[in-house]
Amino acid sequence: MSDRWTRHELLIATIAALLVGCRHVAVGAASPIPAAGALLARLRDPGLTVSLLGSPAHNGFTDGGKELFDCAAQGRIDAFFLSGAQIDGHGNVNLLGVGGRYPRLERRFQGCFGAPYLAFLVPRLILFREEHTPTTLVERVDFVSAPGTGPPGVHRPGGPSHLLTGRCLFRFDAGRFVLEALHPGESLEGVRAATGFAFGWAEPVRETPVPDEITLEAIRGPVARALADAYPRFAARLAG
């Protein structure tokens, strides 16, 4: 098997590394890459519980989102993933719409479901957005669906733990994002140009570790097979 990795496999391996030490990870709908990362983490740690919404095989909840919310309120969810149309430098996520300011948004989406609730309750909140452009990573979101450390008067203690994109990995530190690693082929200058908010970094910026052959075999084999019931097309692409 070739050890040449794809960008999706790099992101999956990075997510698995972010979940070390968790007991229970929940992944929402329409999140194949975080789901694959959680399943890879479980393969490495069989004691990890993974709950994938929309997956008959990997979801112990029998009453949908209500049980997920109850579980989070009881402190039994260690990590959850959030994405959005916009993410800003304070860790705020916008799932409602873009263009202007609420309520006058040019484009409206389905909404936030339980995002603000879970953002306050889950200790390891990982933001994920594969697209990394100034229109998705903005200075200020057009609407706060789930708060990071802002806006003024609305605070989540600590904020999210990380923001993973198709270009790099940020950690959240003291109310702002700090560049933790650049994906192979990316540069600090390129990431700064593609990011709409200011962020910190420390020289030298490390490179995101690429998945080794054992990890690739796991992703293309047991992880792809486990993912197939919820994301059959994505699993087929992983399996090659």
Phi and psi in degrees as GROMACS dihedral restraints (atoms count N, CA, C in turn):
[ dihedral_restraints ]
;  ai    aj    ak    al  type     phi  dphi    fc
    3     4     5     6     1   -68.8    20    10
    4     5     6     7     1   142.1    20    10
    6     7     8     9     1   -92.6    20    10
    7     8     9    10     1    10.7    20    10
    9    10    11    12     1   -74.1    20    10
   10    11    12    13     1   120.1    20    10
   12    13    14    15     1   -95.8    20    10
   13    14    15    16     1   160.1    20    10
   15    16    17    18     1  -103.1    20    10
   16    17    18    19     1   166.7    20    10
   18    19    20    21     1   -62.6    20    10
   19    20    21    22     1   -38.7    20    10
   21    22    23    24     1   -62.3    20    10
   22    23    24    25     1   -40.6    20    10
   24    25    26    27     1   -66.4    20    10
   25    26    27    28     1   -35.7    20    10
   27    28    29    30     1   -62.2    20    10
   28    29    30    31     1   -44.6    20    10
   30    31    32    33     1   -65.7    20    10
   31    32    33    34     1   -40.7    20    10
   33    34    35    36     1   -61.9    20    10
   34    35    36    37     1   -46.0    20    10
   36    37    38    39     1   -64.7    20    10
   37    38    39    40     1   -37.3    20    10
   39    40    41    42     1   -66.1    20    10
   40    41    42    43     1   -41.8    20    10
   42    43    44    45     1   -62.4    20    10
   43    44    45    46     1   -43.7    20    10
   45    46    47    48     1   -57.9    20    10
   46    47    48    49     1   -39.9    20    10
   48    49    50    51     1   -66.1    20    10
   49    50    51    52     1   -32.2    20    10
   51    52    53    54     1   -72.6    20    10
   52    53    54    55     1   -15.1    20    10
   54    55    56    57     1   -99.3    20    10
   55    56    57    58     1     3.7    20    10
   57    58    59    60     1   -59.1    20    10
   58    59    60    61     1   132.3    20    10
   60    61    62    63     1    93.2    20    10
   61    62    63    64     1    -7.5    20    10
   63    64    65    66     1   -78.1    20    10
   64    65    66    67     1   152.5    20    10
   66    67    68    69     1  -102.8    20    10
   67    68    69    70     1   -33.9    20    10
   69    70    71    72     1  -144.7    20    10
   70    71    72    73     1   121.1    20    10
   72    73    74    75     1  -115.8    20    10
   73    74    75    76     1   131.7    20    10
   75    76    77    78     1  -114.5    20    10
   76    77    78    79     1   141.0    20    10
   78    79    80    81     1  -129.2    20    10
   79    80    81    82     1   128.9    20    10
   81    82    83    84     1   -76.4    20    10
   82    83    84    85     1  -177.3    20    10
   84    85    86    87     1   -72.3    20    10
   85    86    87    88     1   160.1    20    10
   87    88    89    90     1    56.1    20    10
   88    89    90    91     1    43.4    20    10
   90    91    92    93     1  -136.3    20    10
   91    92    93    94     1    64.9    20    10
   93    94    95    96     1   -66.3    20    10
   94    95    96    97     1   -36.8    20    10
   96    97    98    99     1   -70.6    20    10
   97    98    99   100     1   -49.3    20    10
   99   100   101   102     1   -58.3    20    10
  100   101   102   103     1   -37.8    20    10
  102   103   104   105     1   -62.0    20    10
  103   104   105   106     1   -44.1    20    10
  105   106   107   108     1   -64.4    20    10
  106   107   108   109     1   -39.5    20    10
  108   109   110   111     1   -62.4    20    10
  109   110   111   112     1   -40.7    20    10
  111   112   113   114     1   -65.5    20    10
  112   113   114   115     1   -40.2    20    10
  114   115   116   117     1   -67.6    20    10
  115   116   117   118     1   -34.7    20    10
  117   118   119   120     1   -65.7    20    10
  118   119   120   121     1   -40.9    20    10
  120   121   122   123     1   -62.5    20    10
  121   122   123   124     1   -38.5    20    10
  123   124   125   126     1   -68.5    20    10
  124   125   126   127     1   -35.0    20    10
  126   127   128   129     1   -61.1    20    10
  127   128   129   130     1   -36.3    20    10
  129   130   131   132     1   -79.2    20    10
  130   131   132   133     1   -28.6    20    10
  132   133   134   135     1  -131.9    20    10
  133   134   135   136     1    91.2    20    10
  135   136   137   138     1   -60.5    20    10
  136   137   138   139     1   -15.3    20    10
  138   139   140   141     1   -79.5    20    10
  139   140   141   142     1    -6.7    20    10
  141   142   143   144     1   -79.1    20    10
  142   143   144   145     1   130.9    20    10
  144   145   146   147     1   -93.1    20    10
  145   146   147   148     1   130.1    20    10
  147   148   149   150     1  -119.5    20    10
  148   149   150   151     1   124.3    20    10
  150   151   152   153     1  -114.4    20    10
  151   152   153   154     1   111.2    20    10
  153   154   155   156     1  -105.2    20    10
  154   155   156   157     1   111.5    20    10
  156   157   158   159     1   -63.9    20    10
  157   158   159   160     1   133.0    20    10
  159   160   161   162     1    91.4    20    10
  160   161   162   163     1     1.3    20    10
  162   163   164   165     1  -111.1    20    10
  163   164   165   166     1   114.2    20    10
  165   166   167   168     1   -62.3    20    10
  166   167   168   169     1   -32.5    20    10
  168   169   170   171     1   -84.4    20    10
  169   170   171   172     1   -23.2    20    10
  171   172   173   174     1  -129.2    20    10
  172   173   174   175     1    46.2    20    10
  174   175   176   177     1  -151.4    20    10
  175   176   177   178     1   108.1    20    10
  177   178   179   180     1   -80.6    20    10
  178   179   180   181     1    -6.5    20    10
  180   181   182   183     1   -74.7    20    10
  181   182   183   184     1   138.5    20    10
  183   184   185   186     1  -110.7    20    10
  184   185   186   187     1    -2.9    20    10
  186   187   188   189     1  -129.4    20    10
  187   188   189   190     1    32.4    20    10
  189   190   191   192     1    64.8    20    10
  190   191   192   193     1  -144.2    20    10
  192   193   194   195     1   -64.1    20    10
  193   194   195   196     1   -25.3    20    10
  195   196   197   198     1   -60.8    20    10
  196   197   198   199     1   -41.0    20    10
  198   199   200   201     1   -68.5    20    10
  199   200   201   202     1   -37.0    20    10
  201   202   203   204     1   -59.5    20    10
  202   203   204   205     1   -44.8    20    10
  204   205   206   207     1   -65.2    20    10
  205   206   207   208     1   -41.7    20    10
  207   208   209   210     1   -61.9    20    10
  208   209   210   211     1   -42.4    20    10
  210   211   212   213     1   -62.8    20    10
  211   212   213   214     1   -42.3    20    10
  213   214   215   216     1   -65.0    20    10
  214   215   216   217     1   -41.1    20    10
  216   217   218   219     1   -64.6    20    10
  217   218   219   220     1   -28.0    20    10
  219   220   221   222     1   -85.9    20    10
  220   221   222   223     1     1.2    20    10
  222   223   224   225     1    77.1    20    10
  223   224   225   226     1    25.3    20    10
  225   226   227   228     1  -107.5    20    10
  226   227   228   229     1    12.0    20    10
  228   229   230   231     1  -117.7    20    10
  229   230   231   232     1   120.0    20    10
  231   232   233   234     1   -90.3    20    10
  232   233   234   235     1   -30.1    20    10
  234   235   236   237     1  -145.9    20    10
  235   236   237   238     1   145.1    20    10
  237   238   239   240     1  -148.5    20    10
  238   239   240   241     1   157.6    20    10
  240   241   242   243     1  -114.6    20    10
  241   242   243   244     1   139.6    20    10
  243   244   245   246     1  -129.5    20    10
  244   245   246   247     1   142.2    20    10
  246   247   248   249     1  -130.1    20    10
  247   248   249   250     1  -178.0    20    10
  249   250   251   252     1  -178.1    20    10
  250   251   252   253     1   170.3    20    10
  252   253   254   255     1   -65.5    20    10
  253   254   255   256     1   -31.6    20    10
  255   256   257   258     1  -140.3    20    10
  256   257   258   259     1   146.0    20    10
  258   259   260   261     1  -134.3    20    10
  259   260   261   262     1   133.2    20    10
  261   262   263   264     1  -110.7    20    10
  262   263   264   265     1   177.4    20    10
  264   265   266   267     1   -69.3    20    10
  265   266   267   268     1    -9.9    20    10
  267   268   269   270     1   -95.5    20    10
  268   269   270   271     1     4.4    20    10
  270   271   272   273     1    83.6    20    10
  271   272   273   274     1     9.7    20    10
  273   274   275   276     1   -77.3    20    10
  274   275   276   277     1   143.7    20    10
  276   277   278   279     1  -119.6    20    10
  277   278   279   280     1   135.8    20    10
  279   280   281   282     1  -113.3    20    10
  280   281   282   283     1   115.8    20    10
  282   283   284   285     1  -113.9    20    10
  283   284   285   286     1     1.6    20    10
  285   286   287   288     1   -93.0    20    10
  286   287   288   289     1   -47.3    20    10
  288   289   290   291     1   175.5    20    10
  289   290   291   292     1   168.8    20    10
  291   292   293   294     1  -134.7    20    10
  292   293   294   295     1   160.9    20    10
  294   295   296   297     1    94.8    20    10
  295   296   297   298     1    96.4    20    10
  297   298   299   300     1    91.9    20    10
  298   299   300   301     1  -157.5    20    10
  300   301   302   303     1  -126.7    20    10
  301   302   303   304     1   145.4    20    10
  303   304   305   306     1   -56.4    20    10
  304   305   306   307     1   137.8    20    10
  306   307   308   309     1   -90.6    20    10
  307   308   309   310     1     5.2    20    10
  309   310   311   312     1   -96.3    20    10
  310   311   312   313     1    76.5    20    10
  312   313   314   315     1  -103.1    20    10
  313   314   315   316     1   135.7    20    10
  315   316   317   318     1   -71.3    20    10
  316   317   318   319     1   -36.0    20    10
  318   319   320   321     1  -126.6    20    10
  319   320   321   322     1   128.6    20    10
  321   322   323   324     1  -112.7    20    10
  322   323   324   325     1   145.0    20    10
  324   325   326   327     1  -114.7    20    10
  325   326   327   328     1  -170.5    20    10
  327   328   329   330     1   -69.7    20    10
  328   329   330   331     1   -27.3    20    10
  330   331   332   333     1   117.6    20    10
  331   332   333   334     1  -167.3    20    10
  333   334   335   336     1  -100.7    20    10
  334   335   336   337     1   -10.1    20    10
  336   337   338   339     1    49.7    20    10
  337   338   339   340     1  -118.6    20    10
  339   340   341   342     1  -105.4    20    10
  340   341   342   343     1    19.4    20    10
  342   343   344   345     1   -57.2    20    10
  343   344   345   346     1   -48.8    20    10
  345   346   347   348     1   -65.1    20    10
  346   347   348   349     1   -35.6    20    10
  348   349   350   351     1   -63.0    20    10
  349   350   351   352     1   -50.9    20    10
  351   352   353   354     1   -68.3    20    10
  352   353   354   355     1   -32.0    20    10
  354   355   356   357     1   -61.5    20    10
  355   356   357   358     1   -30.4    20    10
  357   358   359   360     1   -85.1    20    10
  358   359   360   361     1   -18.4    20    10
  360   361   362   363     1  -107.0    20    10
  361   362   363   364     1   -29.4    20    10
  363   364   365   366     1   -88.9    20    10
  364   365   366   367     1   123.8    20    10
  366   367   368   369     1   -68.6    20    10
  367   368   369   370     1   -34.0    20    10
  369   370   371   372     1  -111.7    20    10
  370   371   372   373     1    86.4    20    10
  372   373   374   375     1   -93.9    20    10
  373   374   375   376     1   115.5    20    10
  375   376   377   378     1  -106.5    20    10
  376   377   378   379     1   120.7    20    10
  378   379   380   381     1   -87.1    20    10
  379   380   381   382     1   137.9    20    10
  381   382   383   384     1  -137.2    20    10
  382   383   384   385     1   128.5    20    10
  384   385   386   387     1  -150.4    20    10
  385   386   387   388     1   111.8    20    10
  387   388   389   390     1   -65.1    20    10
  388   389   390   391     1   -41.8    20    10
  390   391   392   393     1   -71.0    20    10
  391   392   393   394     1   129.4    20    10
  393   394   395   396     1  -126.2    20    10
  394   395   396   397     1    93.1    20    10
  396   397   398   399     1  -139.7    20    10
  397   398   399   400     1   164.3    20    10
  399   400   401   402     1   -64.3    20    10
  400   401   402   403     1   -15.9    20    10
  402   403   404   405     1   -87.6    20    10
  403   404   405   406     1   -17.8    20    10
  405   406   407   408     1  -101.1    20    10
  406   407   408   409     1   -36.0    20    10
  408   409   410   411     1  -106.4    20    10
  409   410   411   412     1    97.1    20    10
  411   412   413   414     1  -111.8    20    10
  412   413   414   415     1   164.5    20    10
  414   415   416   417     1   -67.5    20    10
  415   416   417   418     1   -38.4    20    10
  417   418   419   420     1  -148.1    20    10
  418   419   420   421     1   126.6    20    10
  420   421   422   423     1   -68.3    20    10
  421   422   423   424     1   152.6    20    10
  423   424   425   426     1   -74.8    20    10
  424   425   426   427     1   -20.5    20    10
  426   427   428   429     1  -156.7    20    10
  427   428   429   430     1   137.7    20    10
  429   430   431   432     1   -94.0    20    10
  430   431   432   433     1   105.2    20    10
  432   433   434   435     1   -83.9    20    10
  433   434   435   436     1   -43.8    20    10
  435   436   437   438     1  -133.0    20    10
  436   437   438   439     1   122.7    20    10
  438   439   440   441     1   -80.2    20    10
  439   440   441   442     1   146.6    20    10
  441   442   443   444     1   -95.2    20    10
  442   443   444   445     1   -91.8    20    10
  444   445   446   447     1  -120.4    20    10
  445   446   447   448     1    17.1    20    10
  447   448   449   450     1  -151.2    20    10
  448   449   450   451     1   176.4    20    10
  450   451   452   453     1   -73.0    20    10
  451   452   453   454     1   176.4    20    10
  453   454   455   456     1   -52.1    20    10
  454   455   456   457     1   132.5    20    10
  456   457   458   459     1    92.2    20    10
  457   458   459   460     1   -12.3    20    10
  459   460   461   462     1  -125.3    20    10
  460   461   462   463     1   107.5    20    10
  462   463   464   465     1  -129.5    20    10
  463   464   465   466     1   139.6    20    10
  465   466   467   468     1  -109.0    20    10
  466   467   468   469     1   118.8    20    10
  468   469   470   471     1   -55.2    20    10
  469   470   471   472     1   122.6    20    10
  471   472   473   474     1    90.3    20    10
  472   473   474   475     1   -35.1    20    10
  474   475   476   477     1    73.9    20    10
  475   476   477   478     1  -172.8    20    10
  477   478   479   480     1   -67.8    20    10
  478   479   480   481     1   164.2    20    10
  480   481   482   483     1   -86.4    20    10
  481   482   483   484     1   -42.5    20    10
  483   484   485   486     1  -147.4    20    10
  484   485   486   487     1   162.8    20    10
  486   487   488   489     1  -129.6    20    10
  487   488   489   490     1   117.8    20    10
  489   490   491   492     1  -109.3    20    10
  490   491   492   493     1   129.5    20    10
  492   493   494   495     1  -127.2    20    10
  493   494   495   496     1  -179.7    20    10
  495   496   497   498     1   -72.2    20    10
  496   497   498   499     1    -6.4    20    10
  498   499   500   501     1  -110.9    20    10
  499   500   501   502     1   -30.2    20    10
  501   502   503   504     1  -165.4    20    10
  502   503   504   505     1   178.0    20    10
  504   505   506   507     1  -122.8    20    10
  505   506   507   508     1   125.2    20    10
  507   508   509   510     1  -105.6    20    10
  508   509   510   511     1   147.8    20    10
  510   511   512   513     1  -108.0    20    10
  511   512   513   514     1   156.1    20    10
  513   514   515   516     1  -101.7    20    10
  514   515   516   517     1   122.1    20    10
  516   517   518   519     1  -141.6    20    10
  517   518   519   520     1   120.6    20    10
  519   520   521   522     1    54.3    20    10
  520   521   522   523     1    42.6    20    10
  522   523   524   525     1    86.0    20    10
  523   524   525   526     1     8.0    20    10
  525   526   527   528     1  -150.1    20    10
  526   527   528   529     1   164.9    20    10
  528   529   530   531     1   -85.0    20    10
  529   530   531   532     1   141.8    20    10
  531   532   533   534     1  -125.1    20    10
  532   533   534   535     1   130.3    20    10
  534   535   536   537     1   -66.7    20    10
  535   536   537   538     1   120.3    20    10
  537   538   539   540     1   -98.5    20    10
  538   539   540   541     1   -38.1    20    10
  540   541   542   543     1  -157.7    20    10
  541   542   543   544     1   143.2    20    10
  543   544   545   546     1   -98.9    20    10
  544   545   546   547     1   135.2    20    10
  546   547   548   549     1   -69.0    20    10
  547   548   549   550     1   151.5    20    10
  549   550   551   552     1   -52.2    20    10
  550   551   552   553     1   134.4    20    10
  552   553   554   555     1    91.0    20    10
  553   554   555   556     1    -9.9    20    10
  555   556   557   558     1   -95.8    20    10
  556   557   558   559     1   155.9    20    10
  558   559   560   561     1  -125.9    20    10
  559   560   561   562     1   159.1    20    10
  561   562   563   564     1   -60.7    20    10
  562   563   564   565     1   -42.5    20    10
  564   565   566   567     1   -62.7    20    10
  565   566   567   568     1   -41.4    20    10
  567   568   569   570     1   -66.1    20    10
  568   569   570   571     1   -40.7    20    10
  570   571   572   573     1   -68.2    20    10
  571   572   573   574     1   -40.0    20    10
  573   574   575   576     1   -61.6    20    10
  574   575   576   577     1   -40.9    20    10
  576   577   578   579     1   -68.0    20    10
  577   578   579   580     1   -28.5    20    10
  579   580   581   582     1   -91.6    20    10
  580   581   582   583     1    -0.6    20    10
  582   583   584   585     1  -113.8    20    10
  583   584   585   586     1   127.5    20    10
  585   586   587   588     1   -81.4    20    10
  586   587   588   589     1    -6.7    20    10
  588   589   590   591     1  -121.1    20    10
  589   590   591   592     1   157.8    20    10
  591   592   593   594     1   -77.3    20    10
  592   593   594   595     1   145.7    20    10
  594   595   596   597     1  -144.3    20    10
  595   596   597   598     1   162.0    20    10
  597   598   599   600     1   -96.8    20    10
  598   599   600   601     1   166.9    20    10
  600   601   602   603     1  -161.4    20    10
  601   602   603   604     1   161.4    20    10
  603   604   605   606     1  -125.6    20    10
  604   605   606   607     1   133.6    20    10
  606   607   608   609     1   -82.6    20    10
  607   608   609   610     1   142.1    20    10
  609   610   611   612     1   -82.1    20    10
  610   611   612   613     1   145.6    20    10
  612   613   614   615     1   -77.3    20    10
  613   614   615   616     1   127.0    20    10
  615   616   617   618     1   -77.2    20    10
  616   617   618   619     1   164.3    20    10
  618   619   620   621     1   -97.2    20    10
  619   620   621   622     1   140.9    20    10
  621   622   623   624     1   -59.5    20    10
  622   623   624   625     1   127.4    20    10
  624   625   626   627     1   -61.8    20    10
  625   626   627   628     1   134.7    20    10
  627   628   629   630     1   -85.1    20    10
  628   629   630   631     1   151.9    20    10
  630   631   632   633     1   -68.1    20    10
  631   632   633   634     1   135.2    20    10
  633   634   635   636     1   -81.5    20    10
  634   635   636   637     1   179.9    20    10
  636   637   638   639     1   -63.8    20    10
  637   638   639   640     1   -38.1    20    10
  639   640   641   642     1   -63.7    20    10
  640   641   642   643     1   -41.3    20    10
  642   643   644   645     1   -65.9    20    10
  643   644   645   646     1   -41.8    20    10
  645   646   647   648     1   -62.7    20    10
  646   647   648   649     1   -41.1    20    10
  648   649   650   651     1   -61.9    20    10
  649   650   651   652     1   -38.9    20    10
  651   652   653   654     1   -66.9    20    10
  652   653   654   655     1   -43.3    20    10
  654   655   656   657     1   -64.9    20    10
  655   656   657   658     1   -44.4    20    10
  657   658   659   660     1   -78.8    20    10
  658   659   660   661     1   -15.5    20    10
  660   661   662   663     1  -106.6    20    10
  661   662   663   664     1   -98.3    20    10
  663   664   665   666     1   -62.3    20    10
  664   665   666   667     1   -34.5    20    10
  666   667   668   669     1   -67.2    20    10
  667   668   669   670     1   -45.7    20    10
  669   670   671   672     1   -60.4    20    10
  670   671   672   673     1   -41.5    20    10
  672   673   674   675     1   -66.4    20    10
  673   674   675   676     1   -40.2    20    10
  675   676   677   678     1   -68.5    20    10
  676   677   678   679     1   -28.5    20    10
  678   679   680   681     1   -81.2    20    10
  679   680   681   682     1   -15.0    20    10
  681   682   683   684     1   -64.0    20    10
  682   683   684   685     1   -30.1    20    10
  684   685   686   687     1   -70.5    20    10
  685   686   687   688     1   -31.5    20    10
  687   688   689   690     1   -94.5    20    10
  688   689   690   691     1   -35.2    20    10
  690   691   692   693     1  -134.9    20    10
  691   692   693   694     1    70.5    20    10
  693   694   695   696     1   -61.0    20    10
  694   695   696   697     1   -40.4    20    10
  696   697   698   699     1   -69.2    20    10
  697   698   699   700     1   -44.0    20    10
  699   700   701   702     1   -65.5    20    10
  700   701   702   703     1   -41.0    20    10
  702   703   704   705     1   -61.8    20    10
  703   704   705   706     1   -38.3    20    10
  705   706   707   708     1   -64.2    20    10
  706   707   708   709     1   -37.5    20    10
  708   709   710   711     1   -67.8    20    10
  709   710   711   712     1   -38.3    20    10
  711   712   713   714     1   -63.9    20    10
  712   713   714   715     1   -40.9    20    10
  714   715   716   717     1   -72.2    20    10
  715   716   717   718     1   -15.6    20    10
